[in-house]
């Protein structure tokens, strides 16, 4: 008799204890699973919140203990006929010994591998069935493994290098933006399933044919268990059924060819719509539906264009034959305790990207293979995903046991993600080839024998150039594979002519002026950044001692994990701004420094996109934080946007005007002003069609607010599609003309769509007294802002539940700007604001 599958989600009824605590009273309640031990210890008052004050130090002991979780399984009827009962674990963090009624049924050592264990014979009818999981210390096990392999060279950046021995989120060992909080526990779903037969995998392979006018492909359902005879496949576009066919199960699988004419194509946001098709497979026997699996996918052609050109070799993405400039961000886990990141929070993060005109997010290799909902949201919202494999900043070992675990992990996760149209590239690691360079490890790119790589002191090459490309080719052949980030044809990772690069010579390295960021980039800038303090409310949240509320306090320094952050922040502030020491003014300066730095980078790199696709994209390090901290994030842990978010939004807008005078390095020429400075004005557009626009450039005195010479107005300017248009250039006479800003605006169809203001650098030489700033809230929920003299960096308060469409703006006389505000109720206090030099 055919029997449908049943699933019991084991979310409630768990308790846990420190493994060596005896007695029944040692057990503590668990709110819900998925979880990790720190969350449960906080809930039970056993450790203070590690995000507050110095409490991280008070939680360190947790990582060195073994912790036991247990739950009583629900009573289920005995399986009938050929049915089985299976315990499914989507993720166990990390060294887990699983017991059912005291008998070991699983030992796991990789938090990224899901497990399914047949427990049909172990379940006892009519009795309590108890599931128990011991989680050993990953930190101590890592040290043991490291010591057992003295033949390996254990080197890298960030954290204890024993982390390289363990398949666990590497940021748990601490990073230069994150705390040392080494977790354990059932961090993903645990289920008890009973079935005769089930669909274990549903795979859609397809190609777009005939000028993107048709989809041809194969849908395959893998089937496990006995009794499943027939699989019915359906493909829906909304409510419309576009394909239906059935196939018999043979040798554990059923497969059909499918064809869809005139498919609705999936595009990244800003380039088209995000239609999604639902593919469903229903397994049946004797007219009874046994199990159903569904994948939501989108049809698109995705290419990584790497072609020789005059510069070297291109590196950019083309979706459905449309070149896409990938301005966006790098992503770290949104919490040190990832089980508490909700669907709602993921949605807010990703919607924030879309609102900021960011097209790509890079899932960084030191974090986690993200939750299904993360990729589903990227599909819905049209955010392209650059997916690193989970290796970061180290020389990873490649002894046989760990290679097998890595292969299993990557097959499972690439298979899990393969149907997402948002995933457009897999990269083998984060900065591991930079580790190879910095520590002088052996890497002979011309040696193409993988067995030789295992014999060198850089055996991880075997992972990145053999294991992982084989996995991607087998599991997701429609997505390009790139051996690492950064990487380019085996050349130095700092090469600007090929591959992607991480440009850290602003902030780290040679600490260049941020004004020349755009001259430091390469073919695709997958990391770069500048630190800034979070907002005052975030600092007041974690700073538990009011006496520590000053910029250089111990507690504030503790919440900045970056090496040498004091001198680096100080360098960029002293070089560019008149320094302030009161906390809120200091916060504003660090945030303006970050906003300026990222503007200079993105603005120039986007221009280079229009210059023979020299730059294919730029991903800022980083979008987010995993705890309240001073870091490179453009939005802090509580989703409070820093000014840099808005600066990026303006330069990534569909149409963005830009004006820039030539950089003159004041610090190496005794602060002498050049006699003249050339300037350029251009327009970047990501739109698919040519535009006709009016462009204006004004020359406005910083001290008086008066125009020092006749403005230039160019009418009927043809703005090229998906590229850059140079509009005008000229020369500033620094001897006979007083210090002034260049203020640019562009109109399309009579509407101002973009502004840019170029300032003499450095800003510290300028006086910002008596700006005549007026900020006027309006009845329609907007705020009017204007000034009688050029004003730099007008920043509004970031208040929970209140959304602004712009902030961190520059103002010039005669150009009132209107800020749209959502979330302010009648009677709410108006938003506070400040600007550079405000007393």
Beta strands, then each sheet from edge to edge (+ up, - down):
strand 1: 6-9
strand 2: 15-18
strand 3: 28-29
strand 4: 67-72
strand 5: 84-89
strand 6: 95-100
strand 7: 103-108
strand 8: 115-118
strand 9: 130-136
strand 10: 190-195
strand 11: 197-209
strand 12: 214-225
strand 13: 230-237
strand 14: 240-248
strand 15: 253-261
strand 16: 277-285
strand 17: 288-297
strand 18: 302-305
strand 19: 316-319
strand 20: 322-324
strand 21: 326-331
strand 22: 360-363
strand 23: 384-388
strand 24: 423-427
strand 25: 480-482
strand 26: 501-502
strand 27: 525-527
strand 28: 617-620
strand 29: 655-661
strand 30: 676-685
strand 31: 691-701
strand 32: 712-719
strand 33: 723-733
strand 34: 740-748
strand 35: 751-758
strand 36: 774-777
strand 37: 782-786
strand 38: 791-796
strand 39: 803-804
strand 40: 809-811
strand 41: 817-822
strand 42: 833-834
sheet 1: 1+ 10- 5+ 8-
sheet 2: 3+ 2- 4+ 9- 6+ 7-
sheet 3: 11+ 12- 15+
sheet 4: 14+ 13- 16+ 17-
sheet 5: 18+ 19- 20+
sheet 6: 25+ 24+ 23+ 22+ 21+ 28+
sheet 7: 26+ 27+
sheet 8: 29+ 30- 33+
sheet 9: 32+ 31- 34+ 35-
sheet 10: 36+ 37- 41+ 39-
sheet 11: 40+ 38- 42+
end
